[in-house]
Amino acid sequence: MPGRLLFVCAQGSSRALLAGSLLEAMAALRWEIWSTPTPDQHGYALAEQVLREQHSTPIPTERLIHPTSGMVWEEVIILCSGATDT
């Protein structure tokens, strides 16, 4: 059974969806990829276009979630956290 991996984009961009979808295309047998959703349909459509250009597809919509307590992943990758002051 593959490990569960969650991509999170704290600022709500499409980066988590893009990163998760690209990794799933390469390592679907090793990881079950999850991602936080994009905040709007326009962001999702742009991510879909980029993925098509890379001959890939978005991860299934049922794995686009807002994590809640009780959910478990082996790894969580945080993208664009906004935690740094630049």
Secondary structure per residue as TSV (DSSP state, phi and psi in degrees):
chain	resnum	aa	ss	phi	psi
A	1	M	-	360.0	133.5
A	2	P	-	-71.4	152.3
A	3	G	E	-74.0	157.6
A	4	R	E	-98.2	130.7
A	5	L	E	-128.4	128.5
A	6	L	E	-114.2	129.1
A	7	F	E	-101.1	130.1
A	8	V	E	-124.2	133.1
A	9	C	E	-117.8	104.1
A	10	A	T	-62.8	-26.2
A	11	Q	T	-94.7	5.8
A	12	G	-	75.4	20.2
A	13	S	-	-84.4	-175.6
A	14	S	S	-87.4	4.4
A	15	R	H	-60.2	-40.5
A	16	A	H	-64.1	-43.8
A	17	L	H	-62.6	-44.2
A	18	L	H	-63.2	-50.1
A	19	A	H	-62.8	-45.2
A	20	G	H	-63.3	-41.6
A	21	S	H	-66.9	-40.5
A	22	L	H	-67.7	-39.8
A	23	L	H	-67.4	-39.5
A	24	E	H	-60.2	-37.1
A	25	A	H	-62.8	-28.0
A	26	M	H	-97.3	-28.3
A	27	A	H	-137.1	36.6
A	28	A	T	-61.6	-29.1
A	29	L	T	-77.2	-22.9
A	30	R	T	-92.4	-33.5
A	31	W	E	-128.9	143.0
A	32	E	E	-98.1	110.4
A	33	I	E	-91.2	133.6
A	34	W	E	-125.0	159.1
A	35	S	E	-152.5	152.0
A	36	T	-	-72.1	147.1
A	37	P	-	-77.3	161.6
A	38	T	-	-76.4	150.6
A	39	P	S	-73.5	-17.6
A	40	D	S	-146.8	165.6
A	41	Q	H	-66.6	-32.5
A	42	H	H	-62.9	-45.1
A	43	G	H	-61.7	-40.3
A	44	Y	H	-64.8	-42.8
A	45	A	H	-63.2	-40.1
A	46	L	H	-64.3	-42.9
A	47	A	H	-62.2	-41.6
A	48	E	H	-60.4	-42.2
A	49	Q	H	-62.5	-45.6
A	50	V	H	-61.1	-43.4
A	51	L	H	-64.8	-40.0
A	52	R	H	-60.1	-40.3
A	53	E	H	-62.8	-26.0
A	54	Q	T	-96.3	11.7
A	55	H	T	57.9	44.5
A	56	S	-	-134.8	172.9
A	57	T	-	-132.0	157.3
A	58	P	-	-66.1	154.8
A	59	I	-	-63.4	157.4
A	60	P	-	-57.7	142.8
A	61	T	G	-60.6	-26.2
A	62	E	G	-70.5	-9.6
A	63	R	G	-106.8	16.4
A	64	L	B	-101.7	107.3
A	65	I	-	-140.5	162.6
A	66	H	-	-100.1	114.2
A	67	P	-	-62.3	144.1
A	68	T	-	-130.3	169.7
A	69	S	T	-61.9	147.2
A	70	G	T	95.0	-14.5
A	71	M	-	-85.8	142.4
A	72	V	-	-128.2	133.3
A	73	W	-	-131.1	152.5
A	74	E	S	-72.6	-35.4
A	75	E	E	-142.5	147.0
A	76	V	E	-127.6	128.4
A	77	I	E	-112.1	119.4
A	78	I	E	-99.2	123.5
A	79	L	E	-109.9	144.5
A	80	C	S	46.7	56.3
A	81	S	-	-69.1	-26.5
A	82	G	-	74.2	13.5
A	83	A	-	-82.7	-7.7
A	84	T	S	-106.7	150.5
A	85	D	-	-103.2	115.2
A	86	T	-	-119.8	360.0
